[in-house]
């Protein structure tokens, strides 16, 4: 896939409840889609985030960078539910032990 062409199966849908946004992500998170993930996860007036990445099929360095930015943005108020592929990429990159990673 061309790096500039977004995955047509990608979506990042955020729902706000109180001060928390829950973002459900599907498809490939890469250079072409990572910005959309960040936008969906940072609406105005929220102080916490849940990222559901269980339907993510590809996760590259741009996606890792976005995830680290979100962890910094929400400092201690983020939880991430990774797919097996995302978990593997995070483990390989040395981020598999982060306290914000969840199972289930």
Buried (B, 14 or more C-beta within 10 A) or exposed (E): EEEEEBBEEBBBEBEBEEEBBBBBBBBBBBBBBBEBBBEBBBEEEBEBBBBBBBEBBBBBEBBBEBBEBBBEBBEEBBBBBBBEBBBEBBEEEEBEEEEBBEEE
